[in-house]
Each structure stands twice: as structure tokens, then as C-alpha cells.
Amino acid sequence: MAESKIKLPNVKAVEDFVSAASKCDFDIDIFYNRFIIDAKSILGILSMDLSRTLTVHCYGEDQDFKQTLQKYSVA
């Protein structure tokens, strides 16, 4: 399992992230406080507070998705 911290600043970023996550054949979860959302659910992600830093857990590996994570990663 890999963990990353990301920030999705707008709806376009959420669409891009969900599109990349949907192409993966493994589970990806997004965590914020006590909430756990499936990263392939656009409505689930949009229901979160996007002004916060989100934690992503990937239960597999995909090079294209890794690039998407790097695009939205925070220091």
C-alpha cells in the first residue's frame, strides 16, 4: 500500500483524478478525518472539503496513476 497527500483545488482536478483512478484495477481510497471515500467516486470526492489536504491510499501500482498523484501532491 502506498500513501500520498494531495490537494484537489477545483472540479476539473477532481474529474482528472477520478478519471485516472477509474483506469486502475485495484482499490484506491481517500481519507479525510474519519471519512473514507472510494477514489473512483466523483460524487464522493465532491462531497469532501476540497480546501483540505487529502490522504490517498493505493492498494496497487500503476505508472499513469502515479503521475496523476504527483501532479496533485503537496509537500
Residue pairs with C-beta under 8 A, 6 or more apart in sequence:
1 57
1 58
1 59
2 57
2 58
2 61
3 55
3 56
3 57
3 58
4 55
4 56
4 58
4 69
4 73
5 53
5 54
5 55
5 56
5 73
5 74
6 17
6 53
6 54
6 55
6 56
6 69
6 72
6 73
6 74
7 50
7 52
7 53
7 54
7 72
7 74
8 14
8 17
8 45
8 50
8 54
8 72
9 50
10 50
11 46
13 72
14 42
14 45
14 46
14 50
15 42
16 68
16 71
17 39
17 45
17 68
17 72
18 39
18 40
18 41
18 42
18 45
20 64
20 65
20 68
21 28
21 39
21 40
21 65
21 68
22 40
23 62
23 64
23 65
24 58
24 60
24 62
24 65
25 60
26 58
26 59
26 60
26 61
26 62
27 38
27 59
27 60
28 38
28 39
28 40
28 56
28 57
28 58
28 59
28 65
29 36
29 37
29 38
29 39
29 56
29 57
29 59
30 36
30 37
30 38
30 39
30 44
30 45
30 48
30 54
30 55
30 56
30 57
31 37
31 54
31 55
31 56
31 57
32 48
32 49
32 52
32 54
32 55
35 48
37 44
37 45
37 47
37 48
38 44
39 45
39 56
48 54
53 74
56 69
58 65
58 69
